[in-house]
Amino acid sequence: MDKKGKKAGKNITGRVISVLMAGVGGQGILRASDILCRVIMEAGLDVKKSEVHGMAQRGGCVTSHVRYGQKVYSPIERKGNVEILLAFEKLEALRYLDYLKHSGRIIINEVEIYPPAVNLGSMTYPDNAVDLVRHKFSTVMVVNGRDLAAASGNIRTENTVLLGALSQWLDFELDIWERVLKESFPPKALDANLQAFHLGRDYREG
């Protein structure tokens, strides 16, 4: 996805910022990345996106790179250069840690979805995934997306909750987020998604 807007986003320098979304098929990752890209374009910045979703329908890993700035030439960031990892599931946070730069920040959804190897008994699910992440990186936000989605009145808004949490770390105006959200959902789902976004945006750990 690629578009050049008319007005540059507030306080954005010429550098390119990379966000990596990672999770499991069925969690709404690709829709979340589409919404983020639209927000970036509305802010007047260049954005490119790539996604991997070949196993999405089987509950496999799904990822989406979103890179933005005044001018972006590649949709994929190299390992060690991603600024923000948005992990829709705890194990996926561990799987993609090597993409983050040393000063990278991580949002982890407090949910466990067992991969086939765990369900078959050939592997065990780590019970200390969040601790392992916190040991390596200093800025980690853990969000219970499912509970906040339920509080919005629609449990299918978990991805929108996580977008709200992500918005705390991105320098885009609230009215842009709200405008894009209103254009992204049908009327019957809009109120719940707006509420879910604000629950994520207002969330603070502790």
C-alpha positions in Angstrom: 0.0 0.0 0.0 1.5 3.3 -1.1 0.2 6.9 -1.2 1.7 10.3 -0.9 -0.5 12.9 0.9 -0.6 16.6 0.8 0.2 17.5 4.4 3.0 15.9 6.5 2.0 14.4 9.8 2.8 16.4 12.9 6.4 16.1 14.3 7.4 13.4 11.8 11.0 13.6 10.6 12.4 12.3 7.4 13.2 8.9 8.9 11.2 5.8 8.2 9.3 4.2 11.1 8.6 0.4 11.0 5.8 -1.4 12.8 5.5 -5.2 12.8 2.2 -6.8 13.6 2.3 -10.5 14.4 -0.3 -13.0 15.4 -2.4 -16.0 14.4 -4.9 -16.3 11.6 -8.4 -15.1 12.5 -7.2 -12.3 14.9 -7.9 -9.5 12.4 -4.3 -8.6 11.9 -4.6 -7.7 8.2 -7.6 -5.5 8.8 -5.7 -3.7 11.6 -2.8 -3.1 9.4 -5.1 -1.8 6.6 -6.6 0.7 9.1 -3.2 1.8 10.3 -2.1 2.4 6.7 -5.1 4.5 6.0 -4.4 6.6 9.1 -0.9 7.2 7.9 -2.0 8.2 4.5 -4.6 10.6 5.9 -1.8 12.1 7.9 0.0 12.9 4.6 2.8 10.4 4.8 4.1 7.7 2.4 3.4 4.2 3.6 4.1 0.7 2.4 2.8 -2.6 3.7 3.7 -6.2 3.3 1.9 -9.2 4.7 2.3 -13.0 5.1 -0.9 -14.9 5.6 -0.6 -18.2 3.7 -1.6 -20.3 6.7 -4.1 -17.8 8.1 -7.2 -20.0 7.6 -5.5 -22.8 9.6 -4.6 -20.7 12.6 -1.0 -20.3 11.4 1.3 -17.3 11.8 0.2 -14.0 10.2 2.5 -10.9 10.0 2.2 -7.5 8.5 5.0 -4.9 8.1 4.0 -1.3 8.0 6.7 1.3 7.2 6.0 5.0 6.9 7.8 8.3 6.6 8.2 11.1 4.0 9.4 8.6 1.5 9.4 4.8 1.8 11.1 2.5 -0.7 10.6 -1.0 0.7 7.6 -2.6 2.5 9.7 -5.0 4.6 12.1 -4.0 7.4 15.2 -6.0 8.1 15.7 -7.9 11.4 17.0 -5.6 14.1 15.4 -2.5 12.7 11.7 -2.6 13.7 10.7 0.1 16.2 7.4 -1.3 17.4 6.2 -4.9 17.6 2.5 -5.4 18.1 2.0 -9.0 19.1 -1.6 -10.2 19.0 -0.6 -13.4 20.9 2.1 -14.0 23.5 4.1 -16.7 21.7 4.2 -14.5 18.6 6.0 -11.8 20.6 8.8 -14.3 21.3 8.9 -15.5 17.7 9.6 -12.0 16.2 11.8 -10.4 18.9 14.8 -10.5 16.6 13.1 -8.0 14.3 13.2 -5.3 17.0 16.0 -2.8 17.4 17.6 -2.6 20.8 15.4 0.4 21.8 12.3 -1.2 20.3 9.0 -1.2 22.0 6.5 -4.1 22.3 2.7 -4.4 22.9 1.7 -7.9 23.8 -1.9 -9.1 23.8 -2.5 -11.2 27.0 -3.8 -14.2 25.1 -2.5 -17.7 24.4 -3.4 -19.6 21.2 -1.7 -23.0 21.1 0.0 -23.9 17.8 -0.6 -27.4 16.4 2.7 -28.7 17.9 1.5 -27.8 21.4 -1.9 -29.3 20.8 -0.3 -32.5 19.6 1.9 -32.7 22.7 5.2 -32.5 20.8 6.0 -29.1 22.3 5.1 -27.1 25.4 3.7 -23.6 25.5 6.1 -21.3 27.4 4.5 -20.1 30.7 6.9 -17.2 31.0 6.6 -15.6 27.6 6.0 -12.1 28.9 8.9 -12.3 31.4 11.2 -13.4 28.6 10.3 -10.4 26.6 10.6 -8.0 29.5 14.1 -9.4 30.2 15.3 -8.3 26.8 13.4 -5.0 26.3 12.5 -2.2 28.7 9.4 -0.8 27.1 6.7 -3.5 27.1 2.9 -3.0 27.4 0.7 -6.0 28.1 -2.9 -5.6 27.2 -5.8 -8.0 27.8 -7.4 -7.4 24.5 -10.1 -10.0 25.0 -11.4 -8.4 28.2 -11.4 -4.9 26.8 -13.1 -6.2 23.6 -15.8 -7.8 25.8 -16.2 -4.5 27.6 -16.9 -2.8 24.3 -19.9 -5.0 23.7 -18.4 -7.0 20.9 -15.7 -9.6 21.4 -14.7 -9.4 17.8 -13.2 -5.9 18.4 -10.0 -7.3 19.9 -7.8 -6.1 17.0 -9.3 -2.6 17.3 -8.5 -2.6 21.1 -4.8 -3.3 20.1 -4.9 -0.6 17.5 -6.0 1.8 20.3 -3.1 0.7 22.4 -0.7 1.2 19.5 -2.1 4.7 18.9 -0.6 5.8 22.2 2.9 5.4 20.7 2.2 6.9 17.3 2.0 10.6 16.6 -1.3 10.8 14.7 -4.2 13.0 15.7 -7.2 11.3 17.3 -9.6 12.8 14.8 -7.7 11.0 12.0 -8.0 7.6 13.8 -11.8 8.2 14.4 -12.4 9.3 10.8 -10.7 6.2 9.4 -12.5 3.9 11.9 -15.8 5.3 10.9 -15.0 4.6 7.2 -13.8 1.1 8.0 -16.8 -0.5 9.7 -20.5 -0.9 8.9 -22.9 1.0 11.1 -23.9 -2.0 13.2 -20.3 -2.6 14.2 -19.1 1.0 14.4 -20.0 1.9 18.0 -18.4 -1.1 19.5 -15.2 -0.6 17.5 -15.0 3.0 18.4 -15.4 2.1 22.1 -12.9 -0.7 21.7 -10.3 1.7 20.2 -10.7 4.2 23.0 -10.5 1.4 25.6 -7.1 0.5 24.1 -6.0 4.1 23.7 -6.8 4.9 27.4 -5.3 1.7 28.8 -2.5 2.0 31.2 -0.8 -0.9 32.9 -1.0 -1.0 36.7 
